Amino acid sequence: MYFVDTIEVPGLGNRGYVAGGAHSAVVVDPPRDVDRVIAAAARRGVRITHVVETHVHNDYVTGGLELARVTGASYLVPAGAQVAYERVPVADGDRAEIDAGLALRALATPGHTPHHTSYVLQDDGRAVAVFTGGSLLIGTVGRPDLVEPRLTEQLARAQYDSAHRLAAELPDTTEVLPTHGFGSFCSAGQSDTGAETTIGRERTANEALVKDVDTFVADLLAGLDDVPAYYAHMGPANADGPAPVDLTPPRRADAEEIAARLAAGEWVVDLRNRVAFAEGHVAGALNFEADGQLATYLAWLLPWGRPVTLLAESAAQLAAAQRELVRVGIDRPAAAATGSPGDWVPAGERPRAFPRATFAELVPQQAVVVLDVRRDSERATGHIPGSLHIPLHRLRERLAEIPDGTVWVHCAGGMRAAIAASLLDAAGRDVVAVDDRFDAAREAGLIPDRLTPAEARDRTRADAVLLDVREPAEWAAGHAPGAVCAPLSGLAAGGELPQRAQGRPVVVICRSGRRSREAADLLATRGVRAADVAGGMQAWAEAGLPVVRDEQRTSPA
């Protein structure tokens, strides 16, 4: 009888695994803090005899080398990986005996990296599970752009072939156990963080297995998002051989030392939740919540190698943060302190604070800067018209681009907005942190709705005016009954809405939906409650809705 235990690393969106039988076990893609892995094996009463890597990781520092050292286990690494330490090189088809009747078979699955290898767990010769690392994930695959830009398309095609190899060679009942894909930026798409899957399920749902190769590659490359900056340091660290982890408490700093470190340009990071930070904090400190994606975002924004002092509300919070940070190579804080802002500011000084708000509270505000710090892919799904867009990971070097005035900063849920607000506050800006889910912006009327033709018709039958923003000749050649012509060119030049549309909600339509979205955004910045029609008049006609053609008139009555 075999077992597989999962070692969750939720802050990075990864999983490691301990698999074995009655007496011994193998560990796949272990995190750097290997004490958790050793404890998991101890609970099972088994000895770790093998440690394996699916690839040289780009998103975290591995614990594999250290785990093999302290347990005496064989350290298996793909033969094609260029590493600076002794290991057992693994080639396609190699087998390792783990326990009685339990073996691990290597399958070359290049794509995430050129040397990527998956491992099939065999129980009495039957494939029961496959550790797919960054190859076949839940519904998607690992991204192919982390090695070398010139190899990206080649690796994307290799990902496709590797996914098909796994599907062809393994039974449908084989459990799929990936390392990435649970929020990791190594994933090319989003995976269900709580899902379990099999080869059979992936065969019907995974994008690499349901699309032809050219469509898959085109979609994969088009959907790639920004790469966290610290990834550039992870691969080399793993190839050189990571040092053992030191999780002993950092040296304690008093208020004067904290101030001195800030004055020297070092980073002081407050780990408390964003509500507590907004209510009071050390001037110049930055807020990275310990319960958020601390390691990902701190390592992404921190100038690599700059000393970090951690401020925590408790020793337990500080210890948990240290554990998170060593996983991405931030090994030893320069100093630390626990308590509250009253303990951390010099005598005679008071903590700083800034307000928090919801999207509904943004509605009546005038003459403020709205800053969107989401990523490009998130922004593309909808945004507040007139807002300034600077993704969080680019904010530090682009602060000078933000206009004067109070800055209302938002993200998708509040955590990244809090980081951004702390950066702005440290730079001396007046800031309001929007601590709200982004859906609330749409509910508050800050984002124009996008309607189907049928929804647009129903809304105009109620109280809205259908505003056609094509040019007069286009409008006359075919328009919806009751529509009012107001060309985008005129609105963009500062023109007023037609009299019939003033003071009323509007639904904007054009030929295909591009100009209508631009017009709806423009009108929203003027305070007009606007929606637009997806697909424009083309979709309107295809839906079988009536079209009026009036070649005699070039504008409505």
C-alpha positions in Angstrom: 0.0 0.0 0.0 1.4 3.4 -0.9 0.7 6.9 0.3 1.1 10.4 -1.1 1.2 13.4 1.2 1.1 17.0 0.0 3.4 19.7 1.3 1.5 22.9 0.6 3.3 26.2 0.0 0.2 28.5 -0.6 2.1 31.8 -0.4 3.9 30.8 -3.6 1.2 28.7 -5.2 3.2 25.5 -5.1 3.1 22.0 -3.8 5.7 19.4 -2.9 5.0 15.8 -2.2 6.1 12.9 0.0 5.2 9.5 -1.4 6.2 6.1 -0.1 5.2 2.7 1.3 5.6 1.0 4.6 9.3 1.8 5.2 10.7 4.4 2.9 9.6 7.4 0.8 10.6 9.8 -2.0 10.2 13.6 -1.8 9.3 15.5 -5.0 10.2 19.2 -5.4 10.6 20.1 -1.7 10.4 23.6 -0.4 13.5 25.2 1.2 12.3 24.8 4.8 12.8 21.1 4.9 11.9 20.6 8.5 8.2 20.4 7.4 9.1 17.6 5.0 11.1 15.7 7.6 8.2 16.0 10.0 5.8 14.7 7.4 8.0 11.6 6.9 8.3 11.1 10.7 4.5 11.1 11.0 4.4 8.3 8.5 7.3 6.4 10.2 9.2 6.2 7.0 12.8 7.0 6.0 13.4 9.4 3.1 15.6 7.5 0.6 15.1 9.6 -2.5 14.7 13.3 -3.2 13.8 14.3 -6.8 13.5 17.5 -8.7 11.3 17.8 -11.8 13.4 20.8 -13.0 15.7 23.6 -11.8 13.0 25.9 -10.3 12.6 29.5 -11.3 10.1 30.6 -8.7 11.5 29.4 -5.4 14.7 28.2 -3.7 14.6 24.4 -3.5 15.2 22.4 -0.3 16.2 19.3 -2.2 20.0 19.6 -1.8 19.8 20.2 1.9 17.1 17.5 2.5 19.3 14.9 0.7 22.3 16.0 2.8 20.6 15.7 6.2 18.7 12.5 5.4 21.4 10.7 3.3 18.9 10.3 0.5 19.8 10.0 -3.2 19.3 13.3 -4.9 17.8 12.9 -8.4 18.0 15.8 -10.8 17.3 15.7 -14.6 20.5 15.0 -16.4 20.1 18.0 -18.7 20.1 20.4 -15.8 23.4 22.3 -15.4 24.1 22.3 -11.7 27.3 22.8 -9.6 26.9 20.0 -7.1 26.9 16.2 -7.0 23.6 14.5 -7.8 22.2 11.4 -9.5 21.5 12.5 -13.1 18.1 11.2 -14.3 17.3 10.4 -17.9 14.1 9.4 -19.7 13.0 5.9 -18.6 15.2 5.7 -15.5 13.7 3.9 -12.5 14.2 4.2 -8.8 12.9 1.6 -6.3 11.3 3.4 -3.4 9.8 0.6 -1.3 8.6 -3.0 -1.8 6.6 -3.0 -5.1 6.8 0.8 -5.3 9.0 2.5 -7.9 9.4 5.9 -9.6 9.9 6.1 -13.4 11.2 9.2 -15.2 9.5 10.6 -18.2 11.1 13.4 -20.1 8.6 16.2 -20.5 10.4 19.3 -21.8 8.5 22.6 -22.2 8.5 24.4 -18.8 12.3 24.0 -19.1 14.3 22.1 -21.7 15.3 19.5 -19.1 11.9 19.1 -17.4 11.2 15.6 -16.1 8.0 14.1 -14.7 8.0 11.0 -12.5 5.4 8.2 -12.6 4.7 6.5 -9.3 4.2 2.8 -10.0 2.6 0.4 -7.5 3.3 -3.2 -8.5 4.0 -1.9 -12.0 0.7 0.0 -12.2 0.9 3.8 -12.8 -1.1 5.3 -9.9 0.2 8.9 -9.9 2.4 11.2 -11.9 4.4 14.1 -10.5 4.2 16.6 -13.3 6.1 19.6 -11.8 5.6 22.4 -14.3 4.5 20.3 -17.2 0.8 19.2 -17.1 -1.1 21.3 -14.6 -4.8 21.3 -13.7 -6.4 22.6 -16.9 -3.3 24.3 -18.2 0.5 23.9 -18.4 3.6 25.6 -16.9 4.7 28.7 -18.7 7.5 28.3 -21.3 9.1 31.7 -21.1 11.2 31.6 -18.0 14.4 30.2 -19.5 15.3 32.2 -22.6 13.1 34.5 -24.7 14.4 33.0 -28.0 13.3 29.5 -26.8 9.8 30.4 -25.7 7.8 29.3 -28.8 10.0 26.2 -29.1 9.3 25.3 -25.5 5.6 26.0 -25.9 5.4 23.4 -28.7 7.4 21.0 -26.5 4.8 21.6 -23.7 2.1 20.5 -26.1 4.0 17.4 -27.0 4.8 16.5 -23.4 1.2 16.9 -22.4 0.2 14.5 -25.2 2.9 12.1 -24.2 1.6 11.9 -20.6 -2.0 11.5 -21.9 -0.9 8.7 -24.3 1.3 6.7 -22.0 -0.6 6.8 -18.7 -4.0 5.3 -17.8 -7.0 7.7 -17.3 -7.1 6.8 -13.6 -3.5 8.1 -13.0 -3.6 10.9 -10.5 -1.9 14.1 -11.7 0.2 15.9 -9.0 1.7 19.1 -10.3 4.1 21.4 -8.4 2.9 24.6 -9.9 -0.6 26.0 -10.7 -2.2 26.9 -7.4 -1.6 30.6 -7.8 2.0 30.3 -8.9 3.3 32.7 -11.6 5.0 29.7 -13.1 1.5 28.6 -14.3 0.4 29.7 -17.8 -3.2 29.9 -16.6 -5.4 29.7 -13.5 -5.9 26.4 -11.7 -8.4 25.4 -9.1 -6.3 25.5 -5.9 -8.4 22.8 -4.2 -8.9 20.5 -7.2 -7.7 17.0 -7.6 -7.4 15.6 -11.1 -6.5 12.6 -13.2 -5.1 12.0 -16.7 -8.7 11.2 -17.8 -10.0 14.4 -16.6 -7.2 16.4 -18.1 -7.7 14.6 -21.4 -11.1 16.3 -21.7 -10.4 19.7 -20.1 -6.7 20.6 -20.4 -6.0 23.3 -22.9 -3.0 21.4 -24.2 -5.1 18.3 -24.9 -8.2 19.8 -26.4 -6.7 22.3 -28.9 -4.6 21.8 -32.0 -0.9 22.7 -31.6 -1.0 26.0 -33.4 -4.0 27.3 -31.6 -2.6 26.1 -28.2 0.7 27.8 -28.8 -0.9 31.0 -30.0 -3.2 31.2 -27.1 -0.5 30.2 -24.6 1.9 32.9 -25.8 -0.8 35.6 -25.9 -1.8 34.9 -22.3 1.7 35.1 -20.7 1.8 37.6 -17.9 4.6 39.5 -16.3 7.4 37.5 -14.7 8.3 38.4 -11.1 11.6 40.1 -10.9 13.1 37.8 -8.3 12.7 34.8 -10.7 16.0 35.9 -12.3 17.8 35.0 -9.0 16.0 31.7 -8.3 17.4 29.6 -11.1 21.0 30.5 -10.5 20.6 29.9 -6.8 19.2 26.4 -7.4 21.9 25.6 -10.0 24.7 26.7 -7.6 23.3 24.8 -4.6 21.3 26.7 -1.9 22.8 27.1 1.5 21.1 25.6 4.6 18.3 27.6 6.1 18.8 29.7 9.2 15.4 30.4 10.9 16.7 31.7 14.2 15.2 35.0 15.4 16.7 38.1 13.9 18.5 40.7 16.0 16.1 43.0 17.8 16.0 46.7 16.7 14.7 49.6 18.8 13.0 52.8 17.5 16.3 54.6 17.0 17.8 51.8 14.9 14.6 51.5 12.8 14.8 55.3 12.1 18.5 55.0 11.2 17.9 52.1 8.8 15.1 54.1 7.1 17.4 57.1 6.8 20.0 54.9 5.2 17.6 53.8 2.5 17.0 50.3 3.8 13.5 48.8 3.7 11.5 48.5 6.8 8.6 46.1 6.2 5.5 46.1 8.5 3.9 42.7 8.4 0.6 43.6 10.2 -2.7 43.5 8.4 -3.5 46.5 6.1 -6.2 47.9 8.4 -3.8 48.2 11.4 -1.1 49.6 9.1 -3.4 52.3 7.7 -4.5 53.3 11.2 -0.9 53.8 12.4 2.6 53.0 11.2 6.2 54.1 11.2 6.8 56.9 8.6 8.6 55.4 5.7 7.7 51.7 6.5 6.1 49.6 3.8 3.1 47.3 4.3 3.4 43.7 3.1 0.8 41.6 5.0 2.2 38.4 6.5 -1.1 36.7 5.6 -1.0 37.8 2.0 1.4 36.7 -0.8 4.3 38.1 1.3 7.2 36.3 -0.3 6.0 36.9 -3.9 5.4 40.6 -3.7 8.2 41.6 -1.3 10.7 39.7 -3.4 9.2 41.2 -6.6 9.4 44.8 -5.4 12.5 44.7 -3.1 15.8 45.9 -4.8 17.6 42.5 -4.7 20.1 42.3 -1.8 18.8 45.4 0.0 18.7 44.9 3.8 15.2 44.4 5.3 14.0 45.0 8.8 10.7 43.3 9.7 8.1 44.7 12.1 5.6 42.2 13.4 2.8 42.2 15.9 4.0 39.0 17.5 7.0 36.6 17.6 4.8 34.0 15.8 4.0 36.4 13.0 7.7 37.2 12.6 8.7 33.5 12.6 6.1 32.7 9.9 7.3 35.6 7.7 11.0 34.5 8.0 9.9 31.0 6.8 8.0 32.5 3.9 10.9 34.7 2.9 13.7 32.1 2.9 11.7 30.2 0.2 12.5 33.0 -2.2 16.1 33.7 -1.1 15.5 36.5 1.4 17.5 34.7 4.1 18.2 36.8 7.1 16.4 40.0 8.0 18.9 42.8 9.1 16.9 43.3 12.2 13.3 42.9 13.6 10.9 44.3 16.2 7.6 43.1 17.6 4.8 45.1 19.2 3.0 48.1 17.8 3.9 51.5 16.2 4.1 53.1 19.5 7.1 50.9 20.2 8.7 51.6 16.9 8.7 55.4 16.5 11.3 57.6 18.2 10.3 59.5 21.3 8.3 62.6 20.6 7.1 61.4 17.2 3.7 60.0 16.3 2.8 57.2 13.9 1.6 58.1 10.4 -1.8 57.1 9.1 -3.9 57.3 5.9 -7.6 56.6 5.2 -9.2 53.5 3.7 -12.3 53.6 1.6 -14.7 51.6 -0.6 -15.4 52.0 -4.3 -18.8 53.4 -3.4 -17.1 56.2 -1.5 -15.1 57.1 -4.6 -18.2 58.0 -6.6 -18.8 61.5 -5.3 -15.1 62.4 -5.2 -13.8 65.1 -7.5 -10.3 66.1 -8.7 -8.6 63.0 -7.4 -6.2 60.6 -9.0 -7.4 57.0 -9.3 -4.5 54.6 -9.5 -5.1 51.0 -10.7 -2.2 48.8 -9.7 -3.5 45.5 -11.1 -1.6 43.7 -13.8 -2.1 44.3 -17.5 -4.2 41.1 -18.0 -6.5 42.2 -15.1 -6.9 45.7 -16.5 -7.9 44.4 -19.8 -11.0 42.8 -18.3 -12.4 46.2 -17.2 -11.2 49.4 -15.5 -12.4 52.7 -14.1 -12.5 55.2 -17.0 -9.9 57.9 -16.5 -7.9 55.9 -14.0 -4.1 55.8 -14.2 -2.7 52.3 -14.7 0.7 51.4 -13.2 1.0 47.7 -12.1 2.2 47.3 -8.6 5.5 45.7 -9.5 6.4 48.8 -11.6 5.2 51.4 -9.2 8.4 52.1 -7.3 10.2 53.3 -10.4 7.2 55.2 -11.8 6.1 57.3 -8.9 7.0 60.5 -10.7 4.3 59.7 -13.3 1.5 60.1 -10.8 -0.1 63.6 -11.0 -0.4 65.9 -8.1 -3.3 65.5 -5.7 -4.8 62.8 -3.5 -4.3 59.4 -4.9 -7.1 56.8 -4.5 -5.3 53.5 -5.2 -7.0 50.2 -5.9 -6.3 46.6 -7.0 -8.7 43.6 -7.2 -9.2 43.0 -3.5 -7.2 45.4 -1.3 -3.9 43.6 -0.5 -1.9 45.1 -3.4 -3.6 48.4 -3.0 -2.3 48.5 0.6 1.3 47.8 -0.6 0.9 50.6 -3.1 -0.6 53.0 -0.6 2.4 52.4 1.7 4.8 53.1 -1.1 3.0 56.3 -1.9 2.7 57.3 1.7 6.4 56.7 2.2 7.1 59.0 -0.8 5.1 61.8 1.0 1.9 61.5 -1.1 -1.6 61.9 0.2 -3.2 58.6 -0.4 -6.5 56.7 0.1 -6.3 52.9 0.0 -9.4 51.4 -1.6 -9.9 48.3 0.4 -12.7 46.6 -1.6 -13.3 43.9 -4.2 -13.2 45.2 -7.8 -16.7 43.9 -8.6 -17.9 46.6 -6.2 -16.6 49.2 -8.7 -19.0 47.9 -11.3 -21.8 47.8 -8.8 -21.1 51.4 -7.8 -21.4 52.4 -11.5 -17.8 53.3 -11.9 -17.3 50.9 -14.8 -19.6 50.9 -17.8 -21.6 47.7 -18.3 -21.1 45.7 -21.4 -24.5 44.4 -22.6 -25.8 41.9 -25.1 -28.0 43.4 -27.8 -31.1 41.9 -26.0 -30.0 43.4 -22.7 -29.5 46.8 -24.5 -32.9 46.7 -26.0 -34.5 45.9 -22.6 -32.6 48.7 -20.9 -33.7 51.3 -23.6 -37.3 50.2 -23.2 -36.9 51.2 -19.6 -35.2 54.6 -19.1 -32.0 54.5 -21.1 -31.2 56.2 -24.4 -29.5 54.2 -27.2 -26.6 56.4 -28.3 -25.1 55.5 -31.7 -21.5 56.9 -31.9 -20.8 56.1 -35.5 -20.5 58.8 -38.1 -23.7 60.2 -39.6 -23.3 58.3 -42.9 -22.9 55.0 -41.0 -25.8 55.8 -38.8 -28.1 56.5 -41.8 -27.1 53.3 -43.5 -28.6 51.2 -40.7 -29.4 51.9 -37.1 -31.5 50.6 -34.2 -35.0 52.1 -33.9 -35.0 55.1 -31.5 -31.3 55.5 -31.5 -29.7 58.9 -31.2 -26.6 59.7 -33.3 -23.7 61.3 -31.4 -20.4 60.6 -33.2 -17.5 59.6 -31.0 -15.4 62.2 -32.9 -17.6 65.0 -31.6 -17.8 63.6 -28.0 -14.0 63.2 -27.9 -13.6 66.9 -29.0 -15.7 67.9 -26.0 -19.1 68.0 -27.7 -22.3 67.8 -25.6 -24.7 64.9 -25.6 -27.8 65.3 -27.7 -30.7 66.9 -25.7 -32.7 63.7 -25.5 -29.7 61.9 -23.8 -28.9 64.6 -21.3 -29.6 63.7 -17.7 -30.4 60.1 -18.6 -28.5 56.8 -18.6 -27.2 55.8 -22.0 -26.4 52.6 -23.8 -23.7 53.2 -26.4 -23.5 51.3 -29.7 -21.2 51.4 -32.7 -20.4 49.0 -35.6 -18.4 46.4 -33.7 -18.1 47.5 -30.1 -14.7 49.2 -30.1 -15.8 52.8 -30.4 -18.8 52.2 -28.1 -16.4 51.1 -25.3 -14.2 54.1 -25.8 -17.3 56.4 -25.8 -18.8 54.7 -22.7 -15.5 55.2 -20.8 -15.3 58.8 -21.9 -18.9 59.5 -20.8 -18.3 57.8 -17.5 -15.5 60.3 -16.8 -18.1 63.0 -17.2 -20.4 61.4 -14.7 -22.8 59.8 -17.2 -24.2 56.4 -16.3 -23.1 54.5 -19.5 -23.1 51.0 -20.8 -22.1 49.7 -24.2 -23.2 46.9 -26.6 -20.8 44.1 -27.1 -20.4 43.4 -30.8 -22.2 46.6 -31.8 -24.6 46.8 -34.7 -23.2 43.6 -36.1 -24.3 41.7 -33.1 -27.6 43.6 -33.0 -28.5 42.5 -36.5 -27.2 38.9 -35.9 -29.6 38.7 -32.9 -32.5 39.5 -35.3 -33.3 42.8 -33.8 -34.8 45.5 -36.1 -32.6 47.9 -38.1 -33.8 51.1 -39.6 -32.2 52.3 -42.9 -32.7 55.9 -43.8 -30.6 57.1 -46.7 -32.3 60.4 -46.8 -31.2 61.6 -43.4 -27.7 61.9 -42.0 -28.8 62.8 -38.4 -31.8 61.8 -36.3 -34.8 64.0 -35.9 
